[in-house]
Structure formats: structure tokens, C-alpha cells
């Protein structure tokens, strides 16, 4: 038996304000390697479902509208079932710094922590953290994952 290779294919995130978040992610995701030419929208009124999909060869991210019954709830990343944060891997510390220089000026962004070394994670863990307009926490990070955790994946 051959075990599956651990990887995430796509992630769907329910956001409070789909239209506002779409504007933010349209600006953010090209900085992270996504191509807006692959962006698509879906609308299923019978299911109270609207989505904006950002697809790529490696990974896809979708933003989903909330159901009307939940539209007034606030984001809480510590609520069971919630995504605590989403980290995007960079190829170098310089790339982390370059992306930070662009992300910090995006309308609606909240910088949680500028780029720095987080040695408590691994001695070479270099990252910055920020929140989108809904308060969803995001990260851009570079470290030697294979060196620390082994494997040839």
C-alpha cells in the first residue's frame, strides 16, 4: 500500500462580506502567485450560496458568502470548526519582505506582526502575520520545512 502524499488541494472560507473580501483578495492573491485569469464566480440561489473561486495548478482558494441566518456573526478564529489562520509559503526571506512591502498598503489590511524571525517555531522561521478586512488571520512564511521535518515530499 502506498500512502497518500499530505497536501491540501483547496480551501473554502466563509466570509462576512463577500463583495468587500473579493476586492481585497483580488489585490492580495496575485502577490501570492495566483492568476486572476483563473478566477470564477458561482451563484446558487436555491442554496443561498455565492462563491468567488481563485484556482491554480497547485491550490485553490474560494470565498463563500454566509447564510443569511449567520450574516451578522463576527469572525472568531478560536471557535470550534473555524480556520485559525492560513499560511502561504514563500521561497525566501527576501520574498517574505517583498510581499510584506506590498501587503501592508492594501486597503482594509491589518498588520498583526511585520516580518521577523520566530525562533520559537524553528530557528529559521521568518514570517509576517496580517488580517483581511473580515479579521481572518493570514501569514506569509519562509523556513526550511524539509530540513526540519524530513522527507522528500
HELIX and SHEET records of a PDB file:
HELIX    1   1 UNK A   18  UNK A   28  1                                  11    
HELIX    2   2 UNK A   29  UNK A   32  5                                   4    
HELIX    3   3 UNK A   36  UNK A   38  5                                   3    
HELIX    4   4 UNK A   45  UNK A   47  5                                   3    
HELIX    5   5 UNK A   68  UNK A   70  5                                   3    
HELIX    6   6 UNK A   93  UNK A  103  1                                  11    
HELIX    7   7 UNK A  145  UNK A  149  1                                   5    
SHEET    1   A 4 UNK A  10  UNK A  15  0                                        
SHEET    2   A 4 UNK A  60  UNK A  65  1                                        
SHEET    3   A 4 UNK A  49  UNK A  54 -1                                        
SHEET    4   A 4 UNK A  39  UNK A  44 -1                                        
SHEET    1   B 4 UNK A  86  UNK A  89  0                                        
SHEET    2   B 4 UNK A 137  UNK A 142  1                                        
SHEET    3   B 4 UNK A 126  UNK A 131 -1                                        
SHEET    4   B 4 UNK A 110  UNK A 117 -1                                        
END                                                                             
